[in-house]
Amino acid sequence: MTPPAGVRAAHVLVHGGPSARTQSDWVAEEVPVALVFNGISHAVMMASPADLHDFALGFGITEGLLNHPDELYGVEVSESAEGLSVHLSVASACEWRLKERRRTLAGRTGCGLCGTDSLAEVRRTLPSCPEVSFNASVFGRALQALAADQAIQHLTGATHAAAWCAPSGETLIVREDVGRHNALDKVAGALLRSPWVGTSGFACITSRASFEMVQKAAMMGAGALAAVSAPTAMAIDTAQSCGLPLAGFLRGENFVAYTFPERLGLADATPPLIHGH
């Protein structure tokens, strides 16, 4: 079979019981990817080497370096022995923002803040999220569809996935990556180049909901963020402040609403139990 981009064949030794056997397997590729804006190296991320145009645009938007997709004039990818370089040709306004920020993100997979040189850069001013209401059943529907679309995960067991979903729960865009932030950035970039840009929808992710994921969802204009795992306290605070409904622990039709439950289809909640009563 021809594997999807970002997957490589490997020969492995499997130990099972009293014996071991050799067999062929598939493993996820993980490479250093440098994002270079007008010749200025800004970020080096460990990422899956696929959908890099989406990654470049999505990263620029969700990190606040690009105010609009039109500020990105072109993307070129070059390969060297050290990894991949994604060269973004951007407007002078974007280059100015980059120079003002003066930071380099050089980190491990899943690291969103390595290299940030100012505490003020951690919490950015986020746009207010659109006030969209959903039926509670759509999140389980989205998760089921997302699980079916994870080709790399099915082969390797080593990647995260993110999706942009219609209000009905249909997954419109799915991207995978070894890094959870990267997967969501790739969705953001793909969304901006798709027929669904500007329409209502929500983001669904297979990871925990850290505050960076909340920030990126807000920058995408998501009506909600639904995660397989838990959010952090800072993620909840950030979602509350920017008006983003946040759901975690997606399990089939079940989930936990952390912010704005009335917009997640949970307006009629049972009062909490009081210990001893």
C-alpha positions in Angstrom: 0.0 0.0 0.0 1.0 3.6 -0.5 1.0 5.3 3.0 -0.2 8.9 3.5 2.3 11.7 3.6 4.1 11.7 7.0 4.3 7.9 7.3 7.3 5.7 6.8 7.8 1.9 6.7 9.9 0.2 9.4 11.0 -3.3 10.4 10.3 -4.1 14.0 10.8 -6.9 16.5 7.6 -7.7 18.3 7.8 -9.5 21.6 4.8 -11.6 22.6 4.8 -14.3 25.2 7.8 -16.7 25.0 8.9 -15.7 21.5 9.6 -12.7 19.3 8.9 -12.1 15.6 9.9 -9.6 13.0 7.3 -7.8 11.0 6.8 -4.7 8.9 5.2 -1.6 10.5 4.3 2.0 9.8 5.8 4.8 11.9 4.9 8.6 11.9 7.6 10.9 10.6 8.6 13.8 12.9 10.9 16.4 11.4 12.2 19.9 12.4 10.2 22.5 10.5 11.5 26.1 10.4 9.0 28.8 9.6 10.9 31.7 8.0 9.1 35.0 7.4 10.7 37.2 4.8 14.1 35.6 5.5 13.6 35.9 9.3 13.5 32.5 11.1 10.8 32.8 13.7 9.8 29.3 14.7 11.2 25.8 14.7 8.6 23.1 15.5 8.8 19.3 15.5 6.0 18.5 13.0 4.6 16.0 10.5 5.9 16.9 7.0 2.5 17.2 5.4 0.1 20.1 4.7 2.8 22.6 5.3 1.1 25.4 3.3 -1.9 25.0 5.6 0.5 25.0 8.6 2.2 28.2 7.5 -1.0 30.1 7.0 -2.7 28.8 10.1 0.3 29.4 12.4 0.7 33.0 11.1 -3.0 33.7 11.8 -3.4 31.9 15.2 -0.1 33.4 16.5 -1.3 36.9 15.5 1.6 37.5 13.0 -0.8 37.7 10.1 -3.9 39.9 10.5 -5.4 38.6 7.3 -4.6 35.8 4.8 -3.9 38.4 2.1 -0.8 39.4 4.1 0.7 36.0 3.0 1.9 36.4 -0.6 3.5 33.0 -1.1 4.9 29.8 0.6 7.9 27.8 -0.5 9.3 24.6 1.1 12.9 23.6 1.0 14.6 20.5 2.3 18.1 20.1 3.9 19.8 17.5 5.9 18.7 19.3 9.1 15.0 19.3 8.2 12.4 21.4 6.3 12.3 25.2 5.9 8.9 26.8 5.1 9.6 30.2 3.6 6.7 32.7 3.9 6.7 35.8 1.8 4.6 38.3 3.8 3.5 41.9 3.8 5.7 44.5 5.5 3.2 44.9 8.3 3.6 41.2 9.2 7.4 41.6 9.1 7.1 44.6 11.4 5.0 42.6 13.9 7.5 39.8 13.8 10.4 42.1 14.6 8.4 43.8 17.4 7.8 40.5 19.0 11.4 39.4 18.8 11.0 35.8 19.9 11.8 32.4 18.6 9.7 29.3 19.3 12.2 26.4 19.3 10.7 23.5 21.2 9.7 19.9 21.5 6.5 18.4 20.0 3.5 19.9 21.8 5.5 22.8 23.3 3.7 26.0 22.6 5.8 28.6 24.6 9.5 27.5 24.3 11.5 30.6 23.6 8.9 33.2 24.5 10.9 36.0 26.1 8.1 38.0 27.8 5.3 37.1 30.1 3.2 39.7 28.3 3.3 37.6 25.1 1.6 34.6 26.8 -1.9 36.1 27.0 -2.8 37.9 23.8 -5.9 40.0 23.2 -8.4 37.6 21.5 -11.4 38.4 19.4 -14.8 37.7 20.9 -16.1 34.4 19.7 -19.3 34.2 17.7 -22.4 33.3 19.8 -23.5 30.1 18.2 -25.7 27.5 19.9 -25.3 23.8 19.2 -27.3 20.6 19.9 -25.5 18.5 22.5 -25.5 15.5 20.2 -23.3 17.1 17.5 -20.0 16.7 19.5 -20.3 12.9 19.7 -21.1 12.9 16.0 -18.0 15.0 15.2 -15.7 12.8 17.4 -16.9 9.6 15.7 -16.3 11.1 12.2 -12.9 12.5 13.3 -11.8 9.1 14.5 -12.7 7.5 11.2 -10.6 10.2 9.3 -7.3 9.7 11.1 -5.4 7.7 8.5 -2.0 8.4 10.0 -3.1 7.6 13.5 -4.7 4.3 12.4 -1.4 3.2 10.8 1.0 4.5 13.5 -0.8 5.3 16.7 1.5 8.4 17.1 -0.5 11.5 15.9 -3.0 14.0 17.1 -5.9 15.2 14.9 -8.0 18.3 14.7 -11.1 19.1 12.7 -13.3 22.0 11.7 -16.9 20.8 12.0 -20.2 22.1 10.7 -22.9 23.0 13.3 -24.5 19.6 12.4 -21.3 17.8 13.6 -20.1 16.9 10.1 -16.3 17.1 9.9 -15.4 19.4 7.0 -11.6 19.6 7.4 -9.4 17.1 9.2 -5.6 17.4 9.7 -3.1 15.2 11.6 0.3 16.0 13.1 2.6 14.7 15.8 2.0 18.0 17.5 -1.5 18.9 18.7 -0.9 22.6 18.2 0.3 21.9 14.7 -2.8 19.9 13.8 -5.0 22.7 14.8 -2.9 25.3 12.9 -3.1 23.1 9.8 -6.9 23.1 10.2 -6.9 26.9 10.6 -4.9 27.4 7.4 -7.0 24.9 5.4 -10.2 26.7 6.7 -9.0 30.0 5.4 -8.5 28.6 2.0 -11.8 26.7 1.9 -15.4 27.4 0.9 -16.3 27.3 4.6 -14.3 30.3 5.7 -16.5 32.8 7.5 -19.3 30.2 8.2 -20.4 28.9 11.6 -18.7 25.9 13.0 -16.6 24.5 15.9 -13.2 22.9 16.4 -12.8 19.3 17.6 -9.4 18.0 18.9 -8.1 14.6 20.0 -5.9 16.1 22.7 -6.2 18.0 25.9 -7.5 21.6 25.7 -4.6 23.7 26.9 -4.9 27.5 26.9 -2.9 27.7 23.6 -5.5 25.5 21.9 -8.3 27.8 23.2 -6.4 30.8 21.9 -6.0 29.2 18.5 -9.7 28.2 18.3 -10.7 31.8 19.2 -8.4 33.2 16.5 -10.1 30.8 14.0 -13.5 32.2 14.9 -14.7 28.9 16.3 -18.1 28.7 17.9 -16.9 26.1 20.4 -13.9 23.9 21.2 -14.5 20.2 21.9 -11.6 18.1 23.2 -11.2 14.4 23.9 -9.2 15.1 27.1 -9.4 17.7 29.9 -8.8 21.4 29.7 -6.5 23.2 32.1 -7.6 25.9 34.5 -6.0 28.6 32.3 -7.8 27.2 29.3 -11.1 27.6 31.1 -10.3 31.1 32.2 -9.2 32.1 28.6 -12.4 30.5 27.1 -14.6 32.3 29.6 -12.9 35.7 28.8 -13.2 35.4 25.0 -16.7 33.9 25.0 -15.7 30.4 23.8 -17.9 27.4 24.8 -15.4 24.7 25.9 -16.2 21.0 26.2 -13.9 18.3 27.4 -13.8 14.5 28.0 -15.7 13.7 24.9 -16.9 10.1 25.2 -19.5 9.1 22.7 -22.5 11.3 23.3 -21.1 12.4 26.7 -18.9 15.4 27.5 -18.2 17.9 30.3 -19.1 21.6 29.7 -16.7 24.0 31.3 -17.9 27.3 29.9 -21.2 28.5 28.4 -23.1 25.2 28.7 -26.3 26.9 27.4 -24.6 27.2 24.0 -23.6 23.5 24.1 -27.1 22.3 24.4 -27.1 21.9 28.2 -29.4 24.7 29.3 -31.5 22.5 31.6 -28.8 21.1 33.9 -29.6 19.1 37.0 -28.6 21.1 40.2 -25.3 19.8 41.7 -25.4 17.3 44.5 -24.6 18.5 47.9 -22.4 16.2 50.1 -24.4 14.6 52.8 -27.9 15.5 51.4 
